[in-house]
């Protein structure tokens, strides 16, 4: 049995969680556990907040694709298996998967056990439930072809081969183009320059930030000026030391973006909304200790 440091044992997943969803979360937990990272360290490396990771890994909120990508990159793990789990779970969660029965459970052809691993289909001859879904058009075609095999084996074999090729070739082309796209840009940005302005950096795919300037205020609050070269946008990040302080980022010709700390302390960072940064050297950051202390401390790149 795996041993966890005191206070870090993951919570049991909700019992009503769809099986494919639980299979995804268990895989994400395994990646995190193998890395040895804490939630706070994972949040720091991915710019996705610790509270968001807690919700994702405990089944409280469905993890977006960029979060799974960020986890794989951070722990340096091949993501083929975990992304297959995500696609399957997302189809269940959104209700778009035709091969799944009610309540998001896997169909009888692919089931899962308590460990989250796939098990083999039921033995041949096992009657299917009367409520089973009718086969799709491609599957129906193949079933009809198989029934005709004994009558016209040579012709039917060619037909089955061509039908299989119709399914395999598009899938291979899709995966080849998908892999090429991922190789050139593992985490494509979902915003750039002005389209990033005003957005929360923790909810975008701008997962390649770097700290271009840092500053420690007189009261000990540590501030970082962050920049995403891919998205060409910047923001301020600070860890709360007390409630009521305000951080603000600005750039010539743009509306300043700010945020106020609402909690006295904690491990989650406070960030400003993003601001377009076509010229990163012109970003300007300011710190306001509190409303009753009108002074401010500013720094630049």
N, C-alpha and C positions, 0 to 999 in steps of 0.2 A: 504493500500500500504506500502511495506517495505521501511523504511528510512535508507539511507546509510550515513556514515560520508562524509563530503565534500571531493571531489576528489577521492572517492573510488567506485562510482557507476559503476557496470560492463557495458562494452560496449555491444550494441546490437549485436547479432550473425549475421554473413553474411547471407543475404536472400537466397542464393543458397545452403546453407548447407543442406545435406540430413536430413530427418526428424529423423531417428534413431540416427544420429550423434548429432543433436541438443538436443534430449531427453537425451543422455548421458551427454552432457555439462551442461544442466540445473540441472541434478542430482548432478553433481560434485559441481556446484555453491551452491546448497542448503546445501550440507555437509559443505563446507567452511564457508558459512554465519552463519550456526548454531553454528559452533565452535568459531566464533568471531575472528579468526586469520587473520592477515594481510598477504599479499603475502610474505613480508619479513620474518615474523615469520614462515610461512609455509615452505619457502625455508630453513630456519635455522634448522627446525625440521626434514626435509626429505632429506637434502643435494641435492635436485633438485633445480636449480637456480630459482630466482624470475622471470627472463625473460622467462624461460621455462614454469613456471606456468601461466604467463600472456598469453603466446601463447596457452597453452592447454585450459584455461578457456574462451578464447575469440574466439575459433574455428579457430585459425590460423594454428595450427599444431595438428595432431591426437595424443592424449595422449597414450603412451605405457602402457601396462598392469601393469608394476611395479610401474608406477606413480599413477595409480588408487588405487592399493594395498596400497601404501605408504599414500595416502590421507585417506583411510579408517582407517588405523592403527593410524594415527596421531589424527584424530577426534574421535577415539574410537567408530566407527559406524559399525554395521553389514553390510557386503558388498554383501549380496546375490542379492539384487535388482540392485545395481549399477554395479555389475559384469555381470549380465544378460544384462543390457543396453550396457556394453562395448562389449560383445560378438556379440550382434546384430549390433552395430554400426561398429565394425571392419569388420564384414561380408559384410556390405554395402560398407564401405570405400575401401575394397580390391576387391570388385566385385565378391566375391565367393558365395554370398547367392542366392540360386536358387529361393527362395520364394519372391524375390523382383523384382519390375518392373524397367524400365529404370530410369536413373538419381538418383538411390539410394533411391527412395521413397518406403514406405512400401506397401506391396501388399494389395488388397481390403479386405483380411480376417483380417488384423490387421492394423488399421490406428491410427493416432495420431492427437490431436488437438493442438491449439496454446500453451496450457500450458504444452505440452509434455506428457500428460497422454493418455493411450490407450483408444480407444472408441470401442463400440461394432460393430460387422460385420453388413453389410447391411441386411435389412429384407429379409426373405425367398421370393423367387420369383423374386428378383431384377436381371435383366439380366446382365451377366458379359460382359466386353468389349471383342470385337472380337479378340483383341491382347493378351488376357490373356494366360498365360503359360499353357501348358498341365500338368495334374497332374503327380506327380512322381509315380514310380512303386508301392510303398506301398499304397499311397492314391488311386491309380487306383484299386488295389486289394480290398481295403475296399469298394470302391464305387460299384464295381461289385458284391461284396458279399451282400451289402445292397439291390441291385436290385433283388437278388435271394431269399431274406428273405421270401417273400410271397409264394414262390413256395415250399421251403423246410425249414421251420422255425427252426426246431430243429437242423438239420445238419449245416445250415448256422450260427446259433448262436454260435455253437462250433467253427466254422472256424473263425468267427470274434473275438471271445475271444482269440483264439490262436494267431491270427495276432496281436492283441493289445498287448498280452504278449510279442511277439517278439520285439515290440518297447519299451515297458515299462521296461522290465527287464534289457536290456543293459544300458538304461539311468540311472536306479537306481544304477546299479553296478558302472557306471562311476562316478556319483555324490558321492557315498559312498567312492570310492577310492580317489576322488579329495579332499573330506573333510578331509580324514585321512591324506593325504599328506600335506594339508594346516595346519592341527593341529600340525604336527611335525615340519614343516618349513614354516612359513607364507610367507616369501620372500626368496625362494631358490636362492643362489648366482649363477650368470652366469659366474663367473670366480673365480679362487682360486690360490694363490701363483703366480708362474711365468706367468700363463695365464692372470693375472691382470696387469702385468707390462706394463707401457706405456699407459694404458687406462684412460679415463676421469672418475673419480669417480661418476660424476653426470649422467652418461649414463649407469651405471651398476645397478644391483639389490643388491648391497652391501649397503643396507639401514639401517644397524645396527651399524653405527660408534660411537665411543666414543673418546673424547679428552683425550689423554694420557699425553700431555705436552702442555704448553702455554708459550708465551713469548711476551713482549712488547718491541719493538725496541726503540732506542734513539730518533727517530723522531716521536714516538707515534703509529707506525704501529703495530697492534695486530696480532700475528700469533698463529695458533693452529696446533699441530701435531695430525692428526686423524688416527684412526686404526679401521679396520673392523675385529673383531675376526672371523666372519664366513668365510670371504674371505681370511683372513690372508694376508692382504695388508694394506699399509699405504700411507698417502699423507699429504701435508701441505695445510692449508686453511688460507687465509688472506683477510681482507676487504681493498680495495684500499684507500690509503690516498693521493697518487700522482702517476702520470704516470712514468714508467721507472724503478720501483724497481723490483728485481728478487728474487724469492724463489726457493730453491733447496733442495731436499730430497735425502739421500744416505744411503746405507747399505753395509757392507763389501762384496766384491765379485760381486757386481752388478753395472750396469751403473747408475749414478745419473740421477734423473728426475727433470726438472725445468720448470719454466714458468715466463713470464715477464708481469707485469701489463701494459695494454695499455690505460687505462683511468685514469683520475686524481682522480676521486672519484665516489662513487656510492654505491648502496645497495647490488649489486651482489658480491659474494665472488670471489676471484681469487684462483684457486687451481692448484697444480702440478699434473702431471699424477701419477698414482698409481705405487707403487713399492712393490715387494714381501717382506713380513715381517714374515719369519719363526721364527725369534727371535726379537720381537718388541723392546726389550731393547737396541738393537744395531742400531736402526734408528737414523739418524743424520740430523738435519735441519739447514739450513743457510739462512740468509737474506742479500741481497745486496741492499743498499739504492738507488743507481743509477749508470749509466755507468761512470759518471764523479767523482764518489766517490768510489774508488776501495776497500774500507774497507768492512768488512762483520761481521755479528753478528750471532753466531751459538748457538744451544742448543740441548740437547738430552732428551730422555725419562727419 
